[in-house]
Amino acid sequence: MPGATRDGSVVLRKKLSRAQFSRYMERHTRCIFAMEACGSAHHWGQLIAEFGHEVRLVPPVYAKQYMKRHKNDTADAEAASRPTMRFVSVKPLAQQAQAMVYRSRDILVRQGTQLINALRGHLTEFGVVAPQGITQLKKLTAVIDAPETELPELERQLAHDYIDMVETLPPVQSPKDAPRMNNVDTQTNDGRLIPKQQ
């Protein structure tokens, strides 16, 4: 972890574990703390801000311009020191949770689609044309189990394995059912949400 003054002079170089880092930043004199806006940046940004520091998250596309050879914290600090640099705001916990709902839904939809498409492709090799879409799962099962469908027993068993995998996927939450930021008024430092007064 490098540290520099406003004129760019390096005054600190430390290698800290996660636990050491938290304790160190809690005791450190209030400062501007910059890092690349990576996956865990919002978590650390929230924690560091609680200690009274000003957090600046540098978008990866801008930090990369200052990377000499390998990605490092010095490049992030150099990018953050530029007066024209644009920063990413630290997300509150509620906003992170809402984003996770959208990403999780996307993963589940893609997994179900991949399984159905793979099964339809296998069945096509045996001359079985199956209806498209995950909503046609019951019709697809009926086609597989139909006596007139000529499938080897092994293929039939494997087809049911695919269907079982699709059915074991958790129910997909619609984006309109995701928790909304406007349902809360403020958020406490420990992440608890305070509902709006009706």
C-alpha positions as a Markdown table, in Angstrom:
| # | Residue | x | y | z |
|---|---|---|---|---|
| 1 | Met | 0.0 | 0.0 | 0.0 |
| 2 | Pro | 1.8 | 3.2 | -1.2 |
| 3 | Gly | 1.1 | 6.6 | 0.3 |
| 4 | Ala | 2.0 | 10.0 | -1.2 |
| 5 | Thr | 1.7 | 13.7 | -0.5 |
| 6 | Arg | -0.2 | 16.1 | -2.7 |
| 7 | Asp | 2.9 | 16.8 | -4.7 |
| 8 | Gly | 3.4 | 13.1 | -5.5 |
| 9 | Ser | 6.2 | 12.4 | -3.1 |
| 10 | Val | 6.0 | 8.8 | -1.8 |
| 11 | Val | 6.0 | 8.8 | 2.0 |
| 12 | Leu | 4.6 | 5.3 | 2.7 |
| 13 | Arg | 5.0 | 1.8 | 1.4 |
| 14 | Lys | 3.4 | -1.0 | 3.5 |
| 15 | Lys | 2.3 | -4.6 | 2.9 |
| 16 | Leu | -0.6 | -5.4 | 5.1 |
| 17 | Ser | -3.0 | -8.3 | 5.6 |
| 18 | Arg | -6.7 | -7.7 | 5.5 |
| 19 | Ala | -7.0 | -7.6 | 9.3 |
| 20 | Gln | -3.9 | -5.4 | 9.6 |
| 21 | Phe | -5.2 | -3.1 | 6.9 |
| 22 | Ser | -8.5 | -2.4 | 8.8 |
| 23 | Arg | -6.7 | -1.7 | 12.0 |
| 24 | Tyr | -4.1 | 0.5 | 10.3 |
| 25 | Met | -6.7 | 2.6 | 8.5 |
| 26 | Glu | -8.7 | 3.0 | 11.7 |
| 27 | Arg | -5.7 | 4.6 | 13.4 |
| 28 | His | -4.3 | 6.5 | 10.4 |
| 29 | Thr | -4.6 | 10.3 | 10.1 |
| 30 | Arg | -7.6 | 11.2 | 7.9 |
| 31 | Cys | -6.6 | 11.2 | 4.3 |
| 32 | Ile | -7.7 | 10.6 | 0.7 |
| 33 | Phe | -7.7 | 6.9 | 0.0 |
| 34 | Ala | -7.8 | 5.8 | -3.7 |
| 35 | Met | -8.2 | 2.4 | -5.3 |
| 36 | Glu | -9.3 | 0.8 | -8.5 |
| 37 | Ala | -13.1 | 0.1 | -8.6 |
| 38 | Cys | -12.8 | -3.7 | -8.5 |
| 39 | Gly | -15.2 | -6.3 | -7.2 |
| 40 | Ser | -14.5 | -5.7 | -3.5 |
| 41 | Ala | -13.8 | -2.0 | -3.7 |
| 42 | His | -17.2 | -0.9 | -2.5 |
| 43 | His | -16.9 | -3.1 | 0.6 |
| 44 | Trp | -13.5 | -1.6 | 1.5 |
| 45 | Gly | -14.8 | 1.9 | 0.5 |
| 46 | Gln | -17.6 | 1.6 | 3.0 |
| 47 | Leu | -15.3 | 0.5 | 5.7 |
| 48 | Ile | -12.6 | 3.1 | 5.1 |
| 49 | Ala | -15.3 | 5.9 | 4.9 |
| 50 | Glu | -16.5 | 4.8 | 8.3 |
| 51 | Phe | -13.0 | 5.7 | 9.7 |
| 52 | Gly | -13.4 | 9.2 | 8.3 |
| 53 | His | -11.3 | 9.0 | 5.2 |
| 54 | Glu | -12.3 | 10.3 | 1.8 |
| 55 | Val | -12.6 | 7.4 | -0.6 |
| 56 | Arg | -12.0 | 7.7 | -4.4 |
| 57 | Leu | -12.6 | 4.8 | -6.7 |
| 58 | Val | -10.8 | 4.9 | -10.0 |
| 59 | Pro | -12.6 | 3.2 | -12.9 |
| 60 | Pro | -10.4 | 0.3 | -14.3 |
| 61 | Val | -10.3 | 1.8 | -17.8 |
| 62 | Tyr | -8.7 | 5.0 | -16.4 |
| 63 | Ala | -6.3 | 3.2 | -14.0 |
| 64 | Lys | -5.0 | 1.1 | -16.8 |
| 65 | Gln | -3.5 | 4.1 | -18.5 |
| 66 | Tyr | -1.0 | 4.5 | -15.6 |
| 67 | Met | 0.0 | 0.9 | -15.5 |
| 68 | Lys | 3.7 | 0.5 | -16.5 |
| 69 | Arg | 4.0 | -3.3 | -16.5 |
| 70 | His | 1.8 | -5.0 | -14.0 |
| 71 | Lys | -1.3 | -3.9 | -12.1 |
| 72 | Asn | -0.4 | -2.4 | -8.7 |
| 73 | Asp | -1.6 | 0.0 | -6.1 |
| 74 | Thr | 1.0 | 2.6 | -7.1 |
| 75 | Ala | -0.6 | 2.9 | -10.6 |
| 76 | Asp | -4.0 | 3.4 | -8.9 |
| 77 | Ala | -2.6 | 6.1 | -6.6 |
| 78 | Glu | -1.0 | 7.9 | -9.6 |
| 79 | Ala | -4.3 | 7.8 | -11.5 |
| 80 | Ala | -6.2 | 9.2 | -8.6 |
| 81 | Ser | -3.8 | 12.1 | -8.1 |
| 82 | Arg | -4.7 | 13.5 | -11.5 |
| 83 | Pro | -6.9 | 16.6 | -11.2 |
| 84 | Thr | -9.0 | 15.7 | -14.2 |
| 85 | Met | -9.7 | 12.1 | -13.0 |
| 86 | Arg | -13.3 | 11.0 | -12.8 |
| 87 | Phe | -14.2 | 8.7 | -9.9 |
| 88 | Val | -16.8 | 6.0 | -9.1 |
| 89 | Ser | -19.0 | 6.6 | -6.0 |
| 90 | Val | -19.0 | 4.0 | -3.3 |
| 91 | Lys | -22.2 | 2.0 | -3.4 |
| 92 | Pro | -24.3 | 1.6 | -0.2 |
| 93 | Leu | -25.1 | -2.0 | 0.9 |
| 94 | Ala | -28.7 | -1.8 | -0.4 |
| 95 | Gln | -27.6 | -0.8 | -3.9 |
| 96 | Gln | -25.0 | -3.7 | -3.9 |
| 97 | Ala | -27.8 | -6.1 | -2.9 |
| 98 | Gln | -30.1 | -4.9 | -5.6 |
| 99 | Ala | -27.3 | -5.4 | -8.2 |
| 100 | Met | -26.7 | -8.9 | -7.0 |
| 101 | Val | -30.4 | -9.7 | -7.6 |
| 102 | Tyr | -30.1 | -8.7 | -11.2 |
| 103 | Arg | -26.8 | -10.5 | -11.8 |
| 104 | Ser | -28.1 | -13.7 | -10.0 |
| 105 | Arg | -31.3 | -13.6 | -12.1 |
| 106 | Asp | -29.2 | -13.3 | -15.3 |
| 107 | Ile | -27.0 | -16.3 | -14.3 |
| 108 | Leu | -30.0 | -18.5 | -13.5 |
| 109 | Val | -31.8 | -17.6 | -16.8 |
| 110 | Arg | -28.6 | -18.4 | -18.8 |
| 111 | Gln | -28.1 | -21.7 | -17.0 |
| 112 | Gly | -31.6 | -22.8 | -17.7 |
| 113 | Thr | -31.4 | -21.8 | -21.3 |
| 114 | Gln | -28.0 | -23.6 | -21.7 |
| 115 | Leu | -29.4 | -26.8 | -20.3 |
| 116 | Ile | -32.5 | -26.7 | -22.5 |
| 117 | Asn | -30.6 | -25.9 | -25.7 |
| 118 | Ala | -28.0 | -28.6 | -25.0 |
| 119 | Leu | -30.8 | -31.2 | -24.5 |
| 120 | Arg | -32.6 | -30.1 | -27.6 |
| 121 | Gly | -29.3 | -30.4 | -29.5 |
| 122 | His | -28.8 | -34.0 | -28.3 |
| 123 | Leu | -32.4 | -35.0 | -29.1 |
| 124 | Thr | -32.0 | -33.6 | -32.6 |
| 125 | Glu | -29.3 | -36.1 | -33.3 |
| 126 | Phe | -31.9 | -38.8 | -32.8 |
| 127 | Gly | -34.5 | -37.1 | -35.0 |
| 128 | Val | -36.5 | -35.7 | -32.1 |
| 129 | Val | -37.6 | -32.1 | -32.6 |
| 130 | Ala | -38.4 | -30.5 | -29.2 |
| 131 | Pro | -40.2 | -27.2 | -28.6 |
| 132 | Gln | -38.0 | -24.2 | -27.7 |
| 133 | Gly | -37.9 | -22.3 | -24.4 |
| 134 | Ile | -37.7 | -23.2 | -20.8 |
| 135 | Thr | -41.5 | -22.7 | -20.5 |
| 136 | Gln | -41.9 | -25.7 | -22.7 |
| 137 | Leu | -40.3 | -28.0 | -20.2 |
| 138 | Lys | -43.5 | -30.1 | -19.6 |
| 139 | Lys | -44.0 | -30.6 | -23.4 |
| 140 | Leu | -40.4 | -31.5 | -23.7 |
| 141 | Thr | -40.7 | -34.1 | -21.0 |
| 142 | Ala | -43.8 | -35.5 | -22.7 |
| 143 | Val | -41.9 | -35.8 | -26.0 |
| 144 | Ile | -39.1 | -37.7 | -24.3 |
| 145 | Asp | -41.5 | -40.1 | -22.5 |
| 146 | Ala | -43.8 | -40.7 | -25.5 |
| 147 | Pro | -43.8 | -44.4 | -26.6 |
| 148 | Glu | -43.5 | -43.3 | -30.2 |
| 149 | Thr | -40.3 | -41.4 | -29.5 |
| 150 | Glu | -37.5 | -43.7 | -30.5 |
| 151 | Leu | -34.8 | -43.1 | -28.1 |
| 152 | Pro | -32.2 | -45.5 | -26.6 |
| 153 | Glu | -32.8 | -46.0 | -22.9 |
| 154 | Leu | -29.4 | -44.4 | -22.0 |
| 155 | Glu | -30.4 | -41.2 | -24.0 |
| 156 | Arg | -33.8 | -41.1 | -22.3 |
| 157 | Gln | -32.1 | -41.3 | -18.9 |
| 158 | Leu | -29.7 | -38.6 | -19.8 |
| 159 | Ala | -32.5 | -36.4 | -21.0 |
| 160 | His | -34.3 | -36.8 | -17.7 |
| 161 | Asp | -31.0 | -35.8 | -16.0 |
| 162 | Tyr | -31.0 | -32.6 | -17.9 |
| 163 | Ile | -34.6 | -31.9 | -17.0 |
| 164 | Asp | -33.9 | -32.6 | -13.3 |
| 165 | Met | -31.1 | -30.1 | -13.4 |
| 166 | Val | -33.4 | -27.4 | -14.9 |
| 167 | Glu | -36.1 | -28.1 | -12.3 |
| 168 | Thr | -33.6 | -27.9 | -9.4 |
| 169 | Leu | -32.6 | -24.3 | -10.4 |
| 170 | Pro | -34.0 | -21.8 | -7.8 |
| 171 | Pro | -37.0 | -19.8 | -8.9 |
| 172 | Val | -35.9 | -16.7 | -10.9 |
| 173 | Gln | -36.9 | -13.5 | -9.2 |
| 174 | Ser | -38.3 | -10.9 | -11.6 |
| 175 | Pro | -36.4 | -7.5 | -11.7 |
| 176 | Lys | -39.7 | -5.8 | -10.8 |
| 177 | Asp | -39.7 | -7.7 | -7.5 |
| 178 | Ala | -36.2 | -6.7 | -6.6 |
| 179 | Pro | -35.7 | -4.5 | -3.5 |
| 180 | Arg | -35.8 | -0.9 | -4.6 |
| 181 | Met | -33.6 | 1.9 | -3.3 |
| 182 | Asn | -36.6 | 4.2 | -3.0 |
| 183 | Asn | -38.1 | 1.9 | -0.4 |
| 184 | Val | -35.7 | 3.2 | 2.2 |
| 185 | Asp | -34.9 | 6.6 | 3.4 |
| 186 | Thr | -31.5 | 6.3 | 5.0 |
| 187 | Gln | -28.9 | 3.6 | 5.8 |
| 188 | Thr | -27.0 | 3.1 | 9.0 |
| 189 | Asn | -23.2 | 2.5 | 9.1 |
| 190 | Asp | -23.8 | -1.2 | 9.8 |
| 191 | Gly | -25.9 | -1.6 | 6.7 |
| 192 | Arg | -29.4 | -1.6 | 8.4 |
| 193 | Leu | -32.1 | 0.1 | 6.3 |
| 194 | Ile | -34.5 | 2.6 | 7.8 |
| 195 | Pro | -37.9 | 2.5 | 6.0 |
| 196 | Lys | -39.6 | 5.6 | 4.9 |
| 197 | Gln | -42.3 | 6.9 | 7.2 |
| 198 | Gln | -45.7 | 6.4 | 5.6 |
